[in-house]
Amino acid sequence: MLDKIIKFSIQHKLIIGLFTLGLIAWGIFSLTRLPIDAVPDITNNQVQIITSSPSNGATDIERFVTFPIEQTMSTIPGKEEIRSFSRFGLSVVTVIFKDNIDVYWARQQVSERLAEAKTEIPDGMGNPELGPVSTGLGEIYQYVVRPKPGYEKKYSDRELRSIQDWVVRRQLLGVPGVADVSSFGGHLKQYEVALNPDKLRP
């Protein structure tokens, strides 16, 4: 068999030459279509639940936020693992699914059970929300907003948080490739409207 192939190749050099050039052209075309990344994404299907809880310590967040969410998510079909971490002002719970699970189906299941978990979280401990559709490589940078040396007394923690939410975060969301910016820490500025019932009377 091998002798016949060699004999055919010698007798039909033009056909073999054209076939070789065709293979080279096809290889170059395939190379241009090959997705190449400096850090290949090999993570599995996962859905993140992020809860911002300003002014609450890591122990309280773990007890009143992270633990109820983990308990509620433990019954989701197709779940492989649940990971979480709690720090000052922030709780992140990551639910990992099997590779054959559609990510949007997984987000729907997590969203349905998240409504149940919210009823078990005390008032004032934050509102859990689904993170954007991303992978384990999604969180790529953390930063701190602080005043320049000499201006420490000019900006309070509440003003720095407002700068982060209304200036820095909105500008970063406009950068191509940025899916979301999660803010935590500082003191959240709030407005309270107090009604006087006596003045509401006609």
LUMKEZA-442741 format. One record per atom (N, C-alpha, C): x, z, y; residue number from 1; atom name; residue in three letters. Coordinates in Angstrom, 3 decimals. Layout:
N
         px         pz         py     i   at    aa
          X          Z          Y   NUM   CA   ALA
...
***
This chain:
202
         px         pz         py     i   at    aa
      0.813      0.000     -1.201     1    N   MET
      0.000      0.000      0.000     1   CA   MET
      0.851      0.000      1.257     1    C   MET
      1.886      0.848      1.243     2    N   LEU
      2.769      0.926      2.402     2   CA   LEU
      3.545     -0.372      2.586     2    C   LEU
      3.917     -1.014      1.472     3    N   ASP
      4.636     -2.293      1.563     3   CA   ASP
      3.760     -3.357      2.217     3    C   ASP
      2.471     -3.375      1.897     4    N   LYS
      1.564     -4.356      2.495     4   CA   LYS
      1.426     -4.137      4.001     4    C   LYS
      1.380     -2.855      4.416     5    N   ILE
      1.269     -2.558      5.851     5   CA   ILE
      2.524     -3.025      6.578     5    C   ILE
      3.700     -2.749      5.987     6    N   ILE
      4.956     -3.171      6.623     6   CA   ILE
      5.048     -4.697      6.679     6    C   ILE
      4.653     -5.358      5.611     7    N   LYS
      4.701     -6.829      5.577     7   CA   LYS
      3.740     -7.424      6.597     7    C   LYS
      2.550     -6.844      6.706     8    N   PHE
      1.579     -7.331      7.690     8   CA   PHE
      2.107     -7.122      9.112     8    C   PHE
      2.758     -6.001      9.361     9    N   SER
      3.277     -5.717     10.700     9   CA   SER
      4.378     -6.697     11.084     9    C   SER
      5.220     -7.063     10.101    10    N   ILE
      6.314     -7.999     10.393    10   CA   ILE
      5.772     -9.400     10.656    10    C   ILE
      4.759     -9.799      9.901    11    N   GLN
      4.215    -11.149     10.028    11   CA   GLN
      3.318    -11.303     11.262    11    C   GLN
      2.772    -10.218     11.765    12    N   HIS
      1.854    -10.284     12.911    12   CA   HIS
      2.337     -9.343     14.019    12    C   HIS
      3.493     -9.691     14.561    13    N   LYS
      4.108     -8.838     15.598    13   CA   LYS
      3.237     -8.779     16.856    13    C   LYS
      2.596     -9.875     17.232    14    N   LEU
      1.791     -9.903     18.455    14   CA   LEU
      0.598     -8.943     18.346    14    C   LEU
     -0.077     -8.969     17.199    15    N   ILE
     -1.231     -8.081     17.009    15   CA   ILE
     -0.802     -6.618     17.055    15    C   ILE
      0.313     -6.310     16.394    16    N   ILE
      0.809     -4.929     16.381    16   CA   ILE
      1.223     -4.508     17.783    16    C   ILE
      1.855     -5.454     18.530    17    N   GLY
      2.271     -5.139     19.891    17   CA   GLY
      1.083     -4.842     20.789    17    C   GLY
      0.035     -5.685     20.689    18    N   LEU
     -1.174     -5.449     21.497    18   CA   LEU
     -1.855     -4.140     21.102    18    C   LEU
     -1.872     -3.876     19.813    19    N   PHE
     -2.473     -2.617     19.354    19   CA   PHE
     -1.699     -1.410     19.877    19    C   PHE
     -0.383     -1.505     19.912    20    N   THR
      0.443     -0.408     20.429    20   CA   THR
      0.203     -0.200     21.921    20    C   THR
      0.144     -1.307     22.673    21    N   LEU
     -0.127     -1.202     24.117    21   CA   LEU
     -1.516     -0.598     24.364    21    C   LEU
     -2.482     -0.975     23.515    22    N   GLY
     -3.821     -0.397     23.650    22   CA   GLY
     -3.817      1.113     23.429    22    C   GLY
     -3.055      1.559     22.428    23    N   LEU
     -2.952      3.002     22.176    23   CA   LEU
     -2.296      3.726     23.342    23    C   LEU
     -1.267      3.106     23.943    24    N   ILE
     -0.594      3.718     25.090    24   CA   ILE
     -1.556      3.830     26.275    24    C   ILE
     -2.306      2.755     26.535    25    N   ALA
     -3.262      2.777     27.641    25   CA   ALA
     -4.351      3.820     27.405    25    C   ALA
     -4.838      3.898     26.181    26    N   TRP
     -5.865      4.891     25.872    26   CA   TRP
     -5.328      6.312     26.007    26    C   TRP
     -4.068      6.525     25.642    27    N   GLY
     -3.452      7.844     25.780    27   CA   GLY
     -3.290      8.246     27.236    27    C   GLY
     -2.881      7.278     28.085    28    N   ILE
     -2.736      7.585     29.510    28   CA   ILE
     -4.099      7.906     30.136    28    C   ILE
     -5.124      7.144     29.762    29    N   PHE
     -6.462      7.413     30.283    29   CA   PHE
     -6.961      8.790     29.844    29    C   PHE
     -6.727      9.145     28.584    30    N   SER
     -7.153     10.455     28.088    30   CA   SER
     -6.410     11.582     28.792    30    C   SER
     -5.144     11.343     29.132    31    N   LEU
     -4.358     12.353     29.832    31   CA   LEU
     -4.924     12.645     31.220    31    C   LEU
     -5.402     11.598     31.894    32    N   THR
     -5.975     11.811     33.230    32   CA   THR
     -7.305     12.547     33.175    32    C   THR
     -8.006     12.474     32.043    33    N   ARG
     -9.297     13.150     31.905    33   CA   ARG
     -9.161     14.544     31.311    33    C   ARG
     -7.967     14.942     30.942    34    N   LEU
     -7.750     16.223     30.284    34   CA   LEU
     -7.797     17.347     31.309    34    C   LEU
     -8.700     18.342     31.137    35    N   PRO
     -8.741     19.466     32.084    35   CA   PRO
     -7.540     20.382     31.887    35    C   PRO
     -6.792     20.562     32.946    36    N   ILE
     -5.590     21.398     32.905    36   CA   ILE
     -5.751     22.507     33.931    36    C   ILE
     -5.494     23.751     33.528    37    N   ASP
     -5.616     24.894     34.421    37   CA   ASP
     -4.396     25.773     34.254    37    C   ASP
     -3.947     26.345     35.366    38    N   ALA
     -2.791     27.228     35.292    38   CA   ALA
     -3.114     28.478     34.482    38    C   ALA
     -4.356     28.970     34.603    39    N   VAL
     -4.804     30.127     33.824    39   CA   VAL
     -6.061     29.712     33.055    39    C   VAL
     -5.924     29.171     31.854    40    N   PRO
     -7.101     28.704     31.101    40   CA   PRO
     -8.093     29.833     30.872    40    C   PRO
     -9.371     29.511     31.020    41    N   ASP
    -10.432     30.490     30.845    41   CA   ASP
    -10.862     30.516     29.377    41    C   ASP
    -10.513     31.566     28.688    42    N   ILE
    -10.848     31.692     27.262    42   CA   ILE
    -11.771     32.886     27.030    42    C   ILE
    -12.413     33.359     28.091    43    N   THR
    -13.293     34.512     27.951    43   CA   THR
    -14.611     34.110     27.296    43    C   THR
    -15.336     35.114     26.823    44    N   ASN
    -16.602     34.873     26.137    44   CA   ASN
    -17.767     34.974     27.112    44    C   ASN
    -18.989     34.809     26.570    45    N   ASN
    -20.191     34.909     27.400    45   CA   ASN
    -20.390     36.344     27.842    45    C   ASN
    -20.582     36.540     29.134    46    N   GLN
    -20.778     37.889     29.631    46   CA   GLN
    -21.638     37.883     30.880    46    C   GLN
    -22.333     38.993     31.061    47    N   VAL
    -23.186     39.200     32.225    47   CA   VAL
    -22.798     40.532     32.843    47    C   VAL
    -22.554     40.532     34.148    48    N   GLN
    -22.151     41.743     34.844    48   CA   GLN
    -23.305     42.327     35.646    48    C   GLN
    -23.380     43.652     35.648    49    N   ILE
    -24.362     44.390     36.444    49   CA   ILE
    -23.578     45.244     37.429    49    C   ILE
    -23.748     44.980     38.709    50    N   ILE
    -22.984     45.649     39.751    50   CA   ILE
    -23.922     46.548     40.550    50    C   ILE
    -23.515     47.792     40.723    51    N   THR
    -24.303     48.755     41.493    51   CA   THR
    -23.415     49.366     42.561    51    C   THR
    -23.782     49.155     43.803    52    N   SER
    -23.072     49.766     44.923    52   CA   SER
    -23.775     51.061     45.293    52    C   SER
    -23.033     52.147     45.266    53    N   SER
    -23.611     53.474     45.527    53   CA   SER
    -22.710     54.232     46.485    53    C   SER
    -22.817     53.966     47.778    54    N   PRO
    -21.928     54.616     48.754    54   CA   PRO
    -22.082     56.135     48.747    54    C   PRO
    -20.971     56.792     49.006    55    N   SER
    -20.927     58.255     49.168    55   CA   SER
    -21.187     59.012     47.874    55    C   SER
    -21.143     58.360     46.730    56    N   ASN
    -21.300     59.044     45.443    56   CA   ASN
    -20.002     58.955     44.649    56    C   ASN
    -19.614     60.058     44.055    57    N   GLY
    -18.371     60.113     43.309    57   CA   GLY
    -18.466     59.429     41.961    57    C   GLY
    -17.312     59.229     41.344    58    N   ALA
    -17.258     58.509     40.066    58   CA   ALA
    -18.005     59.254     38.965    58    C   ALA
    -17.961     60.578     38.976    59    N   THR
    -18.648     61.353     37.928    59   CA   THR
    -20.159     61.184     38.017    59    C   THR
    -20.707     61.279     39.234    60    N   ASP
    -22.157     61.106     39.399    60   CA   ASP
    -22.589     59.685     39.078    60    C   ASP
    -21.781     58.703     39.458    61    N   ILE
    -22.125     57.312     39.178    61   CA   ILE
    -22.124     57.050     37.677    61    C   ILE
    -21.160     57.623     36.982    62    N   GLU
    -21.102     57.452     35.531    62   CA   GLU
    -22.326     58.077     34.862    62    C   GLU
    -22.738     59.234     35.348    63    N   ARG
    -23.838     59.956     34.720    63   CA   ARG
    -25.212     59.380     35.058    63    C   ARG
    -25.432     59.041     36.320    64    N   PHE
    -26.769     58.660     36.755    64   CA   PHE
    -26.988     57.148     36.854    64    C   PHE
    -25.914     56.362     36.833    65    N   VAL
    -26.063     54.908     36.988    65   CA   VAL
    -25.541     54.166     35.757    65    C   VAL
    -24.265     54.345     35.461    66    N   THR
    -23.642     53.566     34.386    66   CA   THR
    -24.246     53.895     33.027    66    C   THR
    -24.405     55.173     32.724    67    N   PHE
    -24.917     55.567     31.401    67   CA   PHE
    -26.342     55.063     31.147    67    C   PHE
    -27.293     55.216     32.085    68    N   PRO
    -28.641     54.661     31.825    68   CA   PRO
    -28.649     53.153     31.617    68    C   PRO
    -27.808     52.437     32.353    69    N   ILE
    -27.756     50.987     32.185    69   CA   ILE
    -27.205     50.633     30.812    69    C   ILE
    -26.147     51.315     30.390    70    N   GLU
    -25.571     51.046     29.072    70   CA   GLU
    -26.575     51.318     27.957    70    C   GLU
    -27.313     52.411     28.070    71    N   GLN
    -28.294     52.751     27.042    71   CA   GLN
    -29.399     51.700     26.958    71    C   GLN
    -29.829     51.183     28.101    72    N   THR
    -30.894     50.182     28.107    72   CA   THR
    -30.410     48.849     27.550    72    C   THR
    -29.174     48.476     27.822    73    N   MET
    -28.647     47.181     27.391    73   CA   MET
    -28.221     47.166     25.925    73    C   MET
    -28.158     48.317     25.291    74    N   SER
    -27.636     48.382     23.918    74   CA   SER
    -28.549     47.735     22.888    74    C   SER
    -29.798     47.436     23.242    75    N   THR
    -30.741     46.866     22.267    75   CA   THR
    -30.930     45.356     22.431    75    C   THR
    -30.150     44.717     23.274    76    N   ILE
    -30.305     43.275     23.497    76   CA   ILE
    -29.807     42.514     22.265    76    C   ILE
    -30.593     41.580     21.721    77    N   PRO
    -30.119     40.782     20.577    77   CA   PRO
    -28.990     39.842     20.987    77    C   PRO
    -28.040     39.663     20.098    78    N   GLY
    -26.908     38.790     20.384    78   CA   GLY
    -25.787     39.476     21.127    78    C   GLY
    -25.946     40.773     21.420    79    N   LYS
    -24.907     41.508     22.145    79   CA   LYS
    -23.761     41.846     21.197    79    C   LYS
    -22.545     41.717     21.703    80    N   GLU
    -21.378     42.080     20.914    80   CA   GLU
    -20.744     43.380     21.388    80    C   GLU
    -20.702     43.563     22.713    81    N   GLU
    -19.986     44.718     23.241    81   CA   GLU
    -20.474     45.007     24.658    81    C   GLU
    -20.342     46.254     25.066    82    N   ILE
    -20.663     46.660     26.431    82   CA   ILE
    -19.450     47.383     27.007    82    C   ILE
    -18.993     46.908     28.134    83    N   ARG
    -17.867     47.547     28.826    83   CA   ARG
    -18.336     48.004     30.204    83    C   ARG
    -17.716     49.039     30.700    84    N   SER
    -18.114     49.536     32.015    84   CA   SER
    -16.976     50.327     32.643    84    C   SER
    -17.039     50.450     33.951    85    N   PHE
    -16.161     51.381     34.661    85   CA   PHE
    -16.896     51.887     35.892    85    C   PHE
    -16.619     53.120     36.222    86    N   SER
    -17.256     53.767     37.363    86   CA   SER
    -16.162     54.302     38.275    86    C   SER
    -16.315     54.007     39.540    87    N   ARG
    -15.381     54.531     40.529    87   CA   ARG
    -16.181     54.980     41.748    87    C   ARG
    -15.498     55.493     42.734    88    N   PHE
    -16.188     55.989     43.918    88   CA   PHE
    -16.965     54.860     44.591    88    C   PHE
    -18.280     55.000     44.618    89    N   GLY
    -19.128     54.036     45.304    89   CA   GLY
    -19.445     52.772     44.536    89    C   GLY
    -19.021     52.649     43.271    90    N   LEU
    -19.225     51.391     42.552    90   CA   LEU
    -19.352     51.624     41.050    90    C   LEU
    -20.301     50.901     40.440    91    N   SER
    -20.462     50.880     38.984    91   CA   SER
    -20.556     49.430     38.534    91    C   SER
    -19.790     49.071     37.511    92    N   VAL
    -19.802     47.719     36.961    92   CA   VAL
    -19.971     47.818     35.447    92    C   VAL
    -21.049     47.252     34.943    93    N   VAL
    -21.317     47.215     33.504    93   CA   VAL
    -21.275     45.754     33.059    93    C   VAL
    -20.469     45.462     32.051    94    N   THR
    -20.315     44.106     31.534    94   CA   THR
    -20.869     44.034     30.124    94    C   THR
    -21.873     43.190     29.925    95    N   VAL
    -22.486     42.999     28.612    95   CA   VAL
    -21.935     41.693     28.033    95    C   VAL
    -21.274     41.769     26.899    96    N   ILE
    -20.639     40.614     26.268    96   CA   ILE
    -21.516     40.127     25.120    96    C   ILE
    -21.769     38.817     25.090    97    N   PHE
    -22.629     38.202     24.077    97   CA   PHE
    -21.801     37.309     23.157    97    C   PHE
    -22.428     36.920     22.049    98    N   LYS
    -21.783     35.995     21.115    98   CA   LYS
    -21.609     34.627     21.762    98    C   LYS
    -20.675     33.852     21.227    99    N   ASP
    -20.335     32.567     21.842    99   CA   ASP
    -21.473     31.564     21.779    99    C   ASP
    -22.350     31.680     20.785   100    N   ASN
    -23.441     30.705     20.660   100   CA   ASN
    -24.660     31.067     21.507   100    C   ASN
    -24.590     32.125     22.291   101    N   ILE
    -25.696     32.549     23.149   101   CA   ILE
    -25.605     31.834     24.488   101    C   ILE
    -26.721     31.252     24.928   102    N   ASP
    -26.752     30.597     26.235   102   CA   ASP
    -26.660     31.653     27.331   102    C   ASP
    -25.820     31.407     28.321   103    N   VAL
    -25.569     32.411     29.357   103   CA   VAL
    -26.813     32.683     30.191   103    C   VAL
    -27.653     31.661     30.400   104    N   TYR
    -28.858     31.880     31.211   104   CA   TYR
    -29.915     32.661     30.418   104    C   TYR
    -29.974     32.453     29.111   105    N   TRP
    -30.854     33.269     28.284   105   CA   TRP
    -30.385     34.721     28.292   105    C   TRP
    -29.070     34.891     28.236   106    N   ALA
    -28.516     36.243     28.268   106   CA   ALA
    -28.821     36.929     29.593   106    C   ALA
    -28.712     36.210     30.700   107    N   ARG
    -29.017     36.798     31.998   107   CA   ARG
    -30.497     37.181     32.099   107    C   ARG
    -31.363     36.381     31.489   108    N   GLN
    -32.782     36.710     31.504   108   CA   GLN
    -33.050     38.000     30.730   108    C   GLN
    -32.410     38.148     29.563   109    N   GLN
    -32.585     39.369     28.783   109   CA   GLN
    -32.071     40.588     29.531   109    C   GLN
    -30.923     40.445     30.172   110    N   VAL
    -30.360     41.565     30.931   110   CA   VAL
    -31.254     41.900     32.123   110    C   VAL
    -31.784     40.871     32.779   111    N   SER
    -32.652     41.102     33.932   111   CA   SER
    -33.922     41.844     33.538   111    C   SER
    -34.499     41.508     32.390   112    N   GLU
    -35.713     42.188     31.939   112   CA   GLU
    -35.452     43.659     31.649   112    C   GLU
    -34.337     43.960     31.020   113    N   ARG
    -34.030     45.352     30.704   113   CA   ARG
    -33.504     46.103     31.913   113    C   ARG
    -32.994     45.372     32.890   114    N   LEU
    -32.514     46.028     34.101   114   CA   LEU
    -33.672     46.650     34.877   114    C   LEU
    -34.840     46.013     34.818   115    N   ALA
    -36.018     46.584     35.477   115   CA   ALA
    -36.372     47.934     34.864   115    C   ALA
    -36.186     48.063     33.558   116    N   GLU
    -36.438     49.350     32.895   116   CA   GLU
    -35.385     50.375     33.266   116    C   GLU
    -34.122     49.925     33.375   117    N   ALA
    -33.044     50.858     33.707   117   CA   ALA
    -33.199     51.412     35.123   117    C   ALA
    -33.756     50.615     36.036   118    N   LYS
    -33.914     51.078     37.418   118   CA   LYS
    -34.842     52.275     37.507   118    C   LYS
    -35.813     52.380     36.597   119    N   THR
    -36.735     53.512     36.630   119   CA   THR
    -36.053     54.818     36.228   119    C   THR
    -34.911     54.725     35.540   120    N   GLU
    -34.201     55.919     35.100   120   CA   GLU
    -33.104     56.341     36.072   120    C   GLU
    -32.827     55.515     37.077   121    N   ILE
    -31.786     55.840     38.051   121   CA   ILE
    -32.423     56.583     39.220   121    C   ILE
    -31.922     57.752     39.587   122    N   PRO
    -32.516     58.506     40.697   122   CA   PRO
    -32.445     57.741     42.014   122    C   PRO
    -33.368     58.070     42.892   123    N   ASP
    -33.382     57.452     44.222   123   CA   ASP
    -32.099     57.821     44.980   123    C   ASP
    -31.581     56.847     45.695   124    N   GLY
    -30.378     57.076     46.477   124   CA   GLY
    -29.090     56.824     45.737   124    C   GLY
    -29.179     56.472     44.435   125    N   MET
    -27.965     56.228     43.646   125   CA   MET
    -27.608     54.754     43.571   125    C   MET
    -28.317     53.906     44.303   126    N   GLY
    -27.980     52.489     44.334   126   CA   GLY
    -28.992     51.633     43.606   126    C   GLY
    -28.916     50.342     43.863   127    N   ASN
    -29.826     49.368     43.258   127   CA   ASN
    -29.016     48.389     42.406   127    C   ASN
    -29.099     48.465     41.080   128    N   PRO
    -28.309     47.563     40.219   128   CA   PRO
    -28.738     46.107     40.394   128    C   PRO
    -27.759     45.217     40.448   129    N   GLU
    -28.011     43.788     40.602   129   CA   GLU
    -27.112     43.009     39.656   129    C   GLU
    -27.600     41.842     39.225   130    N   LEU
    -26.794     40.969     38.369   130   CA   LEU
    -25.696     40.319     39.191   130    C   LEU
    -24.509     40.262     38.619   131    N   GLY
    -23.419     39.572     39.268   131   CA   GLY
    -23.584     38.069     39.142   131    C   GLY
    -22.818     37.301     39.896   132    N   PRO
    -22.923     35.842     39.804   132   CA   PRO
    -22.464     35.327     38.452   132    C   PRO
    -22.848     34.094     38.140   133    N   VAL
    -22.431     33.481     36.874   133   CA   VAL
    -20.933     33.226     36.948   133    C   VAL
    -20.174     34.024     36.244   134    N   SER
    -18.724     33.908     36.271   134   CA   SER
    -18.185     34.402     34.936   134    C   SER
    -16.871     34.428     34.829   135    N   THR
    -16.221     34.871     33.597   135   CA   THR
    -15.376     36.094     33.892   135    C   THR
    -14.625     36.510     32.898   136    N   GLY
    -13.755     37.659     33.079   136   CA   GLY
    -12.679     37.438     34.108   136    C   GLY
    -12.410     36.183     34.431   137    N   LEU
    -11.414     35.874     35.454   137   CA   LEU
    -12.033     35.761     36.837   137    C   LEU
    -13.335     36.108     36.932   138    N   GLY
    -14.041     35.913     38.195   138   CA   GLY
    -13.540     36.813     39.307   138    C   GLY
    -13.300     38.078     38.993   139    N   GLU
    -12.817     39.004     40.013   139   CA   GLU
    -11.317     38.823     40.162   139    C   GLU
    -10.927     38.162     41.229   140    N   ILE
     -9.526     37.781     41.364   140   CA   ILE
     -8.805     38.517     42.476   140    C   ILE
     -9.552     39.228     43.334   141    N   TYR
     -8.873     39.834     44.478   141   CA   TYR
     -9.667     41.029     44.988   141    C   TYR
     -8.956     42.080     45.333   142    N   GLN
     -9.549     43.243     45.978   142   CA   GLN
     -8.772     43.532     47.257   142    C   GLN
     -9.485     43.921     48.286   143    N   TYR
     -8.834     44.183     49.573   143   CA   TYR
     -9.492     45.383     50.243   143    C   TYR
     -8.818     45.902     51.239   144    N   VAL
     -9.297     47.060     51.989   144   CA   VAL
     -9.335     46.689     53.461   144    C   VAL
    -10.451     46.992     54.116   145    N   VAL
    -10.579     46.766     55.553   145   CA   VAL
    -10.205     48.061     56.263   145    C   VAL
     -9.140     48.027     57.054   146    N   ARG
     -8.698     49.221     57.788   146   CA   ARG
     -8.212     48.801     59.176   146    C   ARG
     -8.290     49.696     60.154   147    N   PRO
     -7.820     49.352     61.515   147   CA   PRO
     -6.303     49.309     61.590   147    C   PRO
     -5.809     48.609     62.590   148    N   LYS
     -4.368     48.551     62.795   148   CA   LYS
     -3.835     49.928     63.209   148    C   LYS
     -2.558     50.172     62.989   149    N   PRO
     -1.990     51.459     63.415   149   CA   PRO
     -2.186     51.668     64.922   149    C   PRO
     -2.665     52.836     65.266   150    N   GLY
     -2.938     53.161     66.652   150   CA   GLY
     -4.404     53.037     67.026   150    C   GLY
     -5.205     52.384     66.146   151    N   TYR
     -6.641     52.201     66.402   151   CA   TYR
     -7.492     52.954     65.379   151    C   TYR
     -6.900     53.926     64.690   152    N   GLU
     -7.633     54.633     63.645   152   CA   GLU
     -8.860     55.363     64.185   152    C   GLU
     -8.759     55.904     65.398   153    N   LYS
     -9.870     56.668     65.968   153   CA   LYS
    -10.924     55.777     66.619   153    C   LYS
    -10.612     54.508     66.777   154    N   LYS
    -11.558     53.607     67.446   154   CA   LYS
    -12.670     53.167     66.507   154    C   LYS
    -12.360     53.025     65.206   155    N   TYR
    -13.336     52.540     64.226   155   CA   TYR
    -13.585     53.619     63.177   155    C   TYR
    -14.836     53.957     62.978   156    N   SER
    -15.209     54.920     61.946   156   CA   SER
    -15.413     54.199     60.617   156    C   SER
    -15.626     54.980     59.557   157    N   ASP
    -15.881     54.378     58.240   157   CA   ASP
    -17.152     53.537     58.259   157    C   ASP
    -18.153     53.961     59.027   158    N   ARG
    -19.397     53.209     59.108   158   CA   ARG
    -19.191     51.874     59.828   158    C   ARG
    -18.385     51.879     60.882   159    N   GLU
    -18.128     50.634     61.613   159   CA   GLU
    -17.291     49.672     60.781   159    C   GLU
    -16.339     50.183     60.019   160    N   LEU
    -15.540     49.322     59.147   160   CA   LEU
    -16.396     48.691     58.057   160    C   LEU
    -17.349     49.452     57.511   161    N   ARG
    -18.248     48.892     56.503   161   CA   ARG
    -19.125     47.808     57.111   161    C   ARG
    -19.576     48.007     58.345   162    N   SER
    -20.389     46.990     59.012   162   CA   SER
    -19.575     45.720     59.267   162    C   SER
    -18.306     45.870     59.630   163    N   ILE
    -17.435     44.701     59.830   163   CA   ILE
    -17.264     43.948     58.511   163    C   ILE
    -17.091     44.708     57.422   164    N   GLN
    -16.947     44.073     56.116   164   CA   GLN
    -18.203     43.299     55.725   164    C   GLN
    -19.387     43.910     55.923   165    N   ASP
    -20.641     43.291     55.483   165   CA   ASP
    -21.061     42.119     56.360   165    C   ASP
    -20.840     42.211     57.660   166    N   TRP
    -21.399     41.224     58.580   166   CA   TRP
    -20.381     40.221     59.109   166    C   TRP
    -19.097     40.456     58.902   167    N   VAL
    -18.075     39.523     59.404   167   CA   VAL
    -17.231     38.988     58.250   167    C   VAL
    -16.484     39.889     57.613   168    N   VAL
    -15.524     39.463     56.588   168   CA   VAL
    -16.238     38.836     55.395   168    C   VAL
    -17.283     39.506     54.892   169    N   ARG
    -17.977     39.008     53.704   169   CA   ARG
    -18.612     37.650     53.952   169    C   ARG
    -19.257     37.477     55.097   170    N   ARG
    -19.929     36.205     55.379   170   CA   ARG
    -18.932     35.059     55.530   170    C   ARG
    -17.761     35.346     56.066   171    N   GLN
    -16.756     34.287     56.192   171   CA   GLN
    -16.161     33.925     54.834   171    C   GLN
    -15.956     34.926     53.973   172    N   LEU
    -15.415     34.643     52.644   172   CA   LEU
    -16.401     33.869     51.782   172    C   LEU
    -17.708     34.126     51.947   173    N   LEU
    -18.707     33.398     51.174   173   CA   LEU
    -18.742     31.919     51.522   173    C   LEU
    -18.233     31.559     52.682   174    N   GLY
    -18.181     30.155     53.068   174   CA   GLY
    -16.975     29.416     52.529   174    C   GLY
    -16.066     30.126     51.857   175    N   VAL
    -14.871     29.493     51.293   175   CA   VAL
    -15.245     28.804     49.977   175    C   VAL
    -14.874     27.537     49.780   176    N   PRO
    -15.198     26.845     48.520   176   CA   PRO
    -14.623     27.576     47.314   176    C   PRO
    -15.452     27.749     46.287   177    N   GLY
    -15.019     28.410     45.069   177   CA   GLY
    -15.334     29.893     45.002   177    C   GLY
    -15.739     30.493     46.123   178    N   VAL
    -16.091     31.918     46.141   178   CA   VAL
    -17.571     32.053     45.808   178    C   VAL
    -17.881     32.735     44.704   179    N   ALA
    -19.271     32.892     44.274   179   CA   ALA
    -19.935     34.089     44.929   179    C   ALA
    -19.203     35.187     45.066   180    N   ASP
    -19.803     36.387     45.632   180   CA   ASP
    -18.703     37.320     46.105   180    C   ASP
    -19.053     38.205     47.020   181    N   VAL
    -18.148     39.227     47.532   181   CA   VAL
    -18.890     40.555     47.431   181    C   VAL
    -18.377     41.464     46.628   182    N   SER
    -19.017     42.762     46.421   182   CA   SER
    -18.363     43.799     47.325   182    C   SER
    -19.170     44.463     48.127   183    N   SER
    -18.668     45.481     49.053   183   CA   SER
    -19.008     46.860     48.523   183    C   SER
    -18.074     47.782     48.634   184    N   PHE
    -18.337     49.171     48.279   184   CA   PHE
    -17.406     50.064     49.086   184    C   PHE
    -17.820     51.316     49.222   185    N   GLY
    -17.049     52.262     50.011   185   CA   GLY
    -17.549     52.348     51.442   185    C   GLY
    -17.018     53.307     52.174   186    N   GLY
    -17.450     53.500     53.551   186   CA   GLY
    -18.837     54.104     53.632   186    C   GLY
    -19.400     54.115     54.841   187    N   HIS
    -20.744     54.631     55.052   187   CA   HIS
    -21.628     53.496     55.544   187    C   HIS
    -22.704     53.256     54.806   188    N   LEU
    -23.605     52.153     55.126   188   CA   LEU
    -24.464     52.521     56.336   188    C   LEU
    -24.468     51.637     57.326   189    N   LYS
    -25.255     51.876     58.534   189   CA   LYS
    -26.733     51.709     58.230   189    C   LYS
    -27.516     52.673     58.654   190    N   GLN
    -28.947     52.661     58.381   190   CA   GLN
    -29.724     52.926     59.662   190    C   GLN
    -30.944     52.378     59.700   191    N   TYR
    -31.858     52.608     60.818   191   CA   TYR
    -33.103     53.306     60.280   191    C   TYR
    -33.509     54.350     60.941   192    N   GLU
    -34.688     55.105     60.533   192   CA   GLU
    -35.742     55.040     61.626   192    C   GLU
    -36.937     54.672     61.237   193    N   VAL
    -38.065     54.600     62.159   193   CA   VAL
    -38.982     55.784     61.877   193    C   VAL
    -39.078     56.704     62.821   194    N   ALA
    -39.923     57.883     62.671   194   CA   ALA
    -41.185     57.703     63.511   194    C   ALA
    -42.304     57.733     62.861   195    N   LEU
    -43.583     57.552     63.542   195   CA   LEU
    -44.171     58.896     63.957   195    C   LEU
    -44.758     58.899     65.136   196    N   ASN
    -45.449     60.090     65.633   196   CA   ASN
    -46.948     59.880     65.439   196    C   ASN
    -47.567     60.558     64.473   197    N   PRO
    -49.002     60.322     64.207   197   CA   PRO
    -49.893     60.601     65.406   197    C   PRO
    -49.490     61.574     66.247   198    N   ASP
    -50.307     61.914     67.396   198   CA   ASP
    -50.397     60.754     68.383   198    C   ASP
    -49.280     60.022     68.546   199    N   LYS
    -49.277     58.912     69.491   199   CA   LYS
    -49.960     57.673     68.918   199    C   LYS
    -50.162     57.643     67.604   200    N   LEU
    -50.850     56.496     66.994   200   CA   LEU
    -52.362     56.608     67.100   200    C   LEU
    -52.819     57.773     67.456   201    N   ARG
    -54.278     57.927     67.581   201   CA   ARG
    -54.810     57.201     68.815   201    C   ARG
    -55.954     56.527     68.697   202    N   PRO
    -56.494     55.786     69.844   202   CA   PRO
    -56.997     56.742     70.942   202    C   PRO
***
